[in-house]
Amino acid sequence: MNELPPAAPLRRPETARPREQSLPDVAPPTVEELVAMQRHLVTLPTLEGGHAIDEPELGVTLVHGPGNGPDVSYAAMPRWTVDTWQDALAVVAARMRADGAWPSLLWCDRLDQPPGLENGLQRQGWVRALAETVHWVGHAWVVPHLDPGLRIEAIQVRSLPSYEALERRIFGIGASAAERRQAGLAGALESGRLRAWIVRIGDEPVAVARLSLGQGVAALQGIGVIDERRGQGLGTLVTTIATRTGLALGNRLVWLSVRDDNETARSIYARLGFAPAFAWSRWLMTADARVRGPARD
């Protein structure tokens, strides 16, 4: 059987009537909307079966994601003071160890307290394991011209296995997590908190995206394209569709988070109108930090 030739990048035909891309002015996020984005970011593991609990006595939200590891279990949204943060951090670390989780803190610049906590974490021997920036947009780009052989499928619970398998393929997630991930995603789909899409060219699944709903804001997640189909406009296509859906559902803003070292993705999202909102980082307590305990300035 002859193989299908590679699909060309998604472009409008030269004979198509030109159309203007008019981007309205949208006011930047308010403080309340930034906090809504932060809480949405912090609680994303709940979409796959995790849970998040506000702990006022600790001054943080504790997130316990499905599975193990500091990438899914962490403290977040610290609201400490300059005078008390070191003792508060030590108590949170002890609590996480007692819960069987390695101490990890998700820190959001501009929002968490006290300002400059990152410097204190470094002095105590904590290490930064990840740095990303949340970007926002209040309008959607024009959907590119669709190749006749291209099909966009909105995911239902019954079609979730093929979608989840493609996600694992694109993002290099082990097959051992499949059952747990599908159960969590099914619950999120049924509750209406999550929308998801898979893009096919002919019978070939080539791209995925998620849209999750927060408090007045919506988040894009899991935007990915298989290696063989990158550079053909598929990422832009599915990002645009998910963004338009988020806005159509009544959200003023749609946001996403991008690794600071992913220049390609940052360039694409900037072209689509996404602007920086706030930076965040994931910090891990080292064994040396555990031995030394809280340092005093």
C-alpha positions in Angstrom: 0.0 0.0 0.0 1.4 3.4 -0.9 2.1 5.8 1.9 0.4 9.2 1.9 2.7 12.1 1.2 3.4 14.5 4.0 0.7 17.1 4.6 1.7 20.6 3.5 1.7 23.4 6.1 -1.8 24.8 6.7 -2.2 27.9 4.5 -5.2 29.6 2.9 -5.4 29.0 -0.9 -4.0 31.9 -3.0 -7.5 32.3 -4.5 -9.1 32.9 -1.1 -10.5 36.3 -0.4 -8.1 38.2 2.0 -9.4 38.7 5.5 -8.2 41.2 8.1 -6.9 40.0 11.4 -8.4 42.6 13.7 -7.1 42.2 17.3 -9.2 44.2 19.9 -7.5 45.9 22.7 -8.0 43.9 25.9 -7.2 45.2 29.4 -4.4 43.4 31.2 -5.3 40.9 33.9 -6.5 42.4 37.2 -4.9 41.3 40.5 -8.0 39.1 41.0 -7.6 37.5 37.6 -3.9 36.9 38.2 -4.7 35.1 41.5 -7.4 33.1 39.6 -4.8 32.1 37.1 -2.4 31.1 39.9 -5.0 29.0 41.7 -5.9 27.4 38.4 -2.2 26.6 37.7 -1.6 25.2 41.2 -4.6 22.9 41.0 -4.1 21.5 37.5 -3.1 18.0 39.0 -6.7 17.6 40.2 -7.7 17.1 36.5 -5.8 13.8 36.6 -7.1 12.6 40.0 -5.0 14.7 42.4 -6.4 16.9 45.2 -5.6 20.3 46.6 -6.3 21.5 50.2 -6.0 25.0 51.5 -4.1 24.9 54.8 -4.6 28.3 56.5 -2.5 27.3 59.6 0.4 26.5 57.3 -0.1 29.5 55.0 -0.1 27.4 51.9 -2.2 25.2 49.6 -1.0 21.6 49.6 -1.3 19.7 46.4 -1.1 15.9 46.2 -1.2 14.8 42.6 -1.7 11.3 41.4 1.4 9.2 41.4 4.7 10.1 43.2 7.3 12.8 42.8 7.8 16.5 43.6 6.3 17.4 40.2 2.8 16.4 41.3 3.0 16.9 45.1 4.0 20.4 46.4 3.1 23.3 48.6 1.9 26.5 46.8 0.5 30.0 47.2 2.6 30.8 50.3 1.3 33.8 52.2 4.0 34.3 54.8 5.7 37.3 56.4 9.3 38.4 56.3 9.6 37.5 60.0 7.9 34.1 59.9 8.6 32.5 56.5 11.6 30.4 57.7 9.7 28.7 60.5 6.7 28.4 58.3 8.8 26.7 55.5 10.3 24.3 58.0 6.8 23.3 59.3 5.5 22.8 55.7 8.6 20.7 54.8 8.1 18.5 57.9 4.4 18.1 57.0 5.2 17.0 53.5 7.8 14.5 54.7 5.2 13.1 57.1 2.8 12.7 54.2 5.4 10.8 52.3 6.2 13.6 49.8 9.5 15.2 49.2 9.4 18.9 50.2 8.7 21.0 47.1 7.4 24.5 46.7 5.8 26.2 43.7 6.6 29.9 43.9 4.9 32.6 41.8 6.7 35.9 41.4 4.5 39.0 41.9 1.9 37.1 43.8 3.4 35.0 46.6 4.7 36.4 50.0 7.1 37.5 51.1 8.7 39.1 48.0 12.2 37.7 47.3 11.6 34.4 48.9 13.6 32.7 46.1 16.8 34.2 47.5 16.0 32.8 50.9 15.3 29.4 49.5 18.7 29.4 47.7 20.5 30.4 51.0 18.8 27.5 52.7 20.0 25.0 50.1 16.8 24.6 48.1 17.3 24.2 44.3 15.1 25.5 41.5 14.1 22.6 39.3 11.8 24.3 36.8 11.1 27.9 35.6 8.1 28.8 33.5 6.1 31.9 32.7 2.3 32.2 32.5 1.1 34.1 29.4 -2.4 35.4 28.8 -4.6 36.5 25.9 -8.0 38.1 25.6 -8.6 37.5 21.9 -8.3 34.6 19.4 -6.4 34.5 16.1 -8.2 33.6 12.9 -8.4 29.8 12.4 -6.0 28.9 9.6 -7.2 27.3 6.4 -8.0 23.6 7.0 -6.5 20.9 4.8 -9.3 18.8 3.2 -7.9 15.7 4.9 -7.7 17.2 8.3 -10.3 16.4 11.0 -10.6 17.9 14.5 -12.3 15.7 17.0 -13.7 16.9 20.4 -12.9 14.2 22.9 -15.7 12.4 24.7 -15.2 9.8 27.5 -15.6 7.0 25.0 -12.8 8.4 22.8 -10.5 9.2 25.7 -8.2 6.2 25.4 -6.9 7.1 22.0 -6.5 10.7 23.0 -4.6 9.8 26.2 -2.4 7.4 24.3 -1.4 10.2 21.8 -0.7 12.5 24.7 1.7 10.0 26.2 3.4 9.5 22.9 3.9 13.2 22.3 5.1 14.0 25.9 7.0 10.8 26.6 4.8 9.6 29.5 5.1 6.0 30.5 2.4 3.5 29.8 2.1 2.6 33.5 0.3 5.9 34.1 -2.4 5.3 31.4 -5.2 3.8 33.6 -4.8 6.4 36.3 -4.6 9.3 33.8 -7.7 8.1 31.9 -9.7 7.8 35.1 -8.8 11.3 36.2 -9.4 12.9 32.8 -12.7 11.1 32.4 -13.9 12.6 35.7 -12.8 16.1 34.5 -14.6 15.7 31.2 -17.8 14.5 32.8 -17.8 17.4 35.3 -17.4 19.9 32.5 -14.0 21.2 33.9 -12.1 20.0 30.8 -12.4 20.1 27.0 -9.9 18.3 24.8 -9.3 17.8 21.1 -7.4 15.5 18.8 -6.4 16.4 15.3 -6.2 13.8 12.6 -4.9 13.9 9.0 -6.7 11.1 7.3 -6.6 8.3 9.8 -3.4 9.5 11.5 -3.7 11.2 14.9 -1.2 14.1 14.9 -1.9 16.7 17.6 -3.7 17.2 20.9 -4.8 20.1 23.2 -6.7 20.6 26.4 -8.7 23.5 27.7 -9.5 23.5 31.5 -11.9 25.9 33.1 -11.1 27.9 36.3 -12.7 30.8 38.1 -13.4 33.2 35.2 -10.3 32.2 33.4 -9.4 29.2 31.1 -6.1 27.4 30.7 -4.6 25.8 27.7 -2.6 22.6 28.4 -1.0 19.7 26.7 -0.7 21.3 23.3 1.5 18.9 21.3 2.2 17.6 17.8 3.9 14.4 16.9 7.5 14.8 15.7 6.7 13.8 12.1 4.1 16.6 11.7 5.8 19.5 13.4 6.3 22.7 11.4 3.0 22.3 9.5 0.9 24.8 11.5 -0.9 22.1 13.6 0.1 23.6 16.9 -1.1 27.0 15.9 -4.4 25.5 14.6 -5.3 23.6 17.8 -4.1 26.5 20.0 -6.4 28.9 18.1 -9.4 26.5 18.4 -8.9 25.9 22.1 -8.5 29.7 22.7 -11.6 30.6 20.8 -13.5 27.9 22.8 -12.3 29.3 26.1 -13.4 32.8 25.2 -16.7 31.6 23.8 -17.5 29.9 27.1 -17.5 33.3 28.8 -14.0 33.7 30.1 -12.4 37.1 29.6 -8.9 35.7 29.5 -7.2 32.4 28.4 -3.8 31.6 29.8 -1.0 29.0 29.3 2.4 28.3 30.9 5.6 27.9 28.9 9.1 26.8 30.0 11.5 29.8 30.0 14.0 27.8 27.9 11.4 26.8 25.2 12.1 29.7 22.7 10.2 28.1 19.9 6.9 27.8 21.9 7.4 31.3 23.4 7.8 32.8 19.9 4.7 31.0 18.6 2.5 32.1 21.5 3.8 35.7 21.2 2.7 35.7 17.6 -0.7 34.6 18.6 -1.0 37.6 21.0 -0.1 36.0 24.3 1.7 38.3 26.8 3.5 37.5 30.0 1.5 37.6 33.2 3.8 36.2 35.9 6.7 33.9 36.3 6.7 30.8 38.5 9.3 28.2 39.6 9.4 24.8 41.3 11.8 24.5 44.2 13.1 21.3 45.8 14.5 20.8 49.3 17.9 19.1 49.2 19.2 16.5 51.6 21.7 19.1 52.7 19.0 21.6 53.5 17.2 19.0 55.6 20.3 18.4 57.7 21.0 22.1 58.2 17.4 23.1 59.0 16.2 26.7 58.7 18.8 29.4 58.4 18.5 32.8 60.1 19.3 36.0 58.3 
